[in-house]
Amino acid sequence: MQHRHLVMEISANTAVIADILERGTLADWRKLAREVCKDPQGPYARAVRRVVENTHFYGTTILWKDFLDQCQEENSCTS
């Protein structure tokens, strides 16, 4: 996805995660969800958690919080 005129790959960087959650496409969200599903307690999940607990994106924050909760409760998820 385009991020401030740079092509960025998905990473566990909270600025990149925030940009994906706010302006990413469904394909970007799927990539991020797959990374979270691989390790629900890992760096991607922790970065997403930090972003959604400290930022509010209309219609996005609650969805990702619920997704993380479900993944972490079951220690697995479906993307």
N, C-alpha and C positions, 0 to 999 in steps of 0.2 A: 504494500500500500504506500501511497505517497504521504510522507510526513515532513511537513515544512520544507518542501522542495528536495528532500532526500528520499531515496528508496530504502526502506528499512525492512528488515526481516523481523519476524516475531522474536522477541527476546523477553527475558524476565525483568527488564528495566521498567520501572513503574511509569516513566514518562511515555514510553512506547505503548504500554498496556493501556494507559489512560487515553491515548490517542486512538487506539484500536476500539476501545469501548465507546468513545464519543463519536468517532467519524469513520470507523471501519466498515467494511462491507460484510455481508453474511459469510462470504468465503474467509475473510480475516477472522471472524468470530469462530468459525469452525476449526481453523488451525489452532487458535488459542484454546478452544475447548478440548481438542485432542491432546495438547500439551498438558493441560490440567488433568485430564483423565489418565494419562500415563503415570502420574505421580500426584495424587490428590493432596499430599502433604509437602510437595516439592516447591521449587523456586517459583514456578509459574503460578501455582495456586496461592502461594504467599504474596506474590506481587499483586495478583488480582484482588486478593483480600484487602491488602493495604489501600489499593485504589478505591474500591467500593466502600470501604469504611471511612474514607477521608474526602470523598468527592461524591456529588450527586449529579448523575446524568439522567435526565428525564426518561423514564421507561426502560432504562438499562441497568441501573444500580440494583434494583430489587431482583431483577431477573438473574443477574450474575451472583448475587448473594445467595439466592435460593439454589442455584446450580452448584455453587461451592459447598453449601451446607449438605446437600444431597450426596455429592461426591465424597465428602469427608466423612459423613456418617457411615456410608457403605464401604468406604475406602476403595471405591471404584465408581465408575459412572459410564453413561452412554452418551456419546457425542453425535 
